[in-house]
Amino acid sequence: MAGALNLVQIILSIVLILLILLQSKGAGFSGTFSSDSAIFRTRRGLEKTLFQLTILIAAVFLFVAILSALAGQPA
């Protein structure tokens, strides 16, 4: 059981990393120091779907991590 949970957790972590990398955000490091906070931008289309999918996969990852920790404890 614990081995299967670990495998699921590894797969979820790879998917989560890919989803985070697919999300584009500004001009990278130079965007850190610029003050573009005055512009309000909403997510639309594929960007919104990627954002929501990232949140869902992160929640599933957290749930599987808790299950994995509980499965590893002796009864």
Secondary structure, DSSP 8 states (H G I E B T S, - for coil): -HHHHHHHHHHHHHHHHHHHHHS--TTGGGGGTS--TT------HHHHHHHHHHHHHHHHHHHHHHHHHHHHS--
